[in-house]
Amino acid sequence: MSTDVNLLAKGLKYLGILIFLFIAAPISLTMGFKALKKFEGTPNEYLSYLILLLAIVLTIFAIYFAFKTFRVIQSALFTK
């Protein structure tokens, strides 16, 4: 059993992106809810729903990307 260094480097790059997503997703979700509260009853209310939709998509992508990242790291460490 040896470690595939190139695949491990790819996994560590993915891990850096994943950390950014884990920070950006909750912040954008919070911004969406605050915008929804601020723009309630105004014509700009659609903007807050757009921010919320993008934040939810970003959160779902972060969860998917987490599984993908850990699969890459696992395959890099435990190769045959």
C-alpha positions in Angstrom: 0.0 0.0 0.0 1.4 3.3 -1.1 0.0 6.8 -1.2 -0.7 8.3 -4.6 0.8 11.7 -4.1 -0.8 13.3 -7.2 -4.3 12.2 -6.1 -3.6 13.3 -2.5 -2.6 16.8 -3.8 -5.9 16.9 -5.7 -7.8 15.9 -2.6 -6.1 18.6 -0.5 -7.0 21.2 -3.2 -10.6 20.0 -2.9 -10.4 20.2 0.9 -9.4 23.9 0.6 -12.3 24.5 -1.6 -14.6 22.6 0.7 -13.5 24.7 3.7 -14.4 27.8 1.7 -17.8 26.3 0.9 -18.4 25.4 4.5 -17.8 29.1 5.4 -19.6 30.7 2.4 -22.8 28.6 2.5 -24.0 29.6 6.0 -23.0 33.2 5.6 -25.0 33.5 2.3 -27.9 31.8 3.9 -27.9 34.3 6.8 -27.6 37.1 4.3 -30.7 35.8 2.5 -32.8 35.6 5.6 -31.7 39.1 6.7 -32.5 40.5 3.3 -35.9 38.8 3.4 -36.7 40.5 6.7 -35.4 43.8 5.5 -37.2 43.8 2.1 -40.5 42.5 3.3 -43.3 44.2 1.4 -41.1 46.0 -1.0 -40.5 45.5 -4.7 -36.9 44.2 -3.9 -38.3 41.2 -2.1 -37.5 39.0 -5.1 -33.8 39.7 -4.6 -33.9 38.2 -1.1 -35.6 35.1 -2.5 -32.9 34.9 -5.2 -30.2 35.1 -2.5 -31.9 32.4 -0.5 -32.2 30.1 -3.5 -28.5 30.5 -4.3 -27.6 29.9 -0.7 -29.6 26.7 -0.6 -28.0 25.5 -3.8 -24.6 26.3 -2.4 -25.3 24.4 0.7 -26.4 21.3 -1.2 -23.4 21.5 -3.4 -21.1 21.8 -0.3 -22.6 18.6 1.0 -22.1 16.8 -2.3 -18.6 18.2 -2.6 -17.7 17.0 0.9 -18.5 13.4 0.0 -16.5 13.8 -3.3 -13.5 15.2 -1.5 -13.4 12.6 1.2 -13.7 9.9 -1.5 -10.7 11.3 -3.3 -8.6 11.5 -0.2 -9.6 8.0 0.9 -8.7 6.6 -2.5 -5.4 8.4 -2.4 -4.5 7.0 1.0 -5.8 3.5 0.6 -4.7 2.4 -2.9 -3.8 -1.2 -3.6 
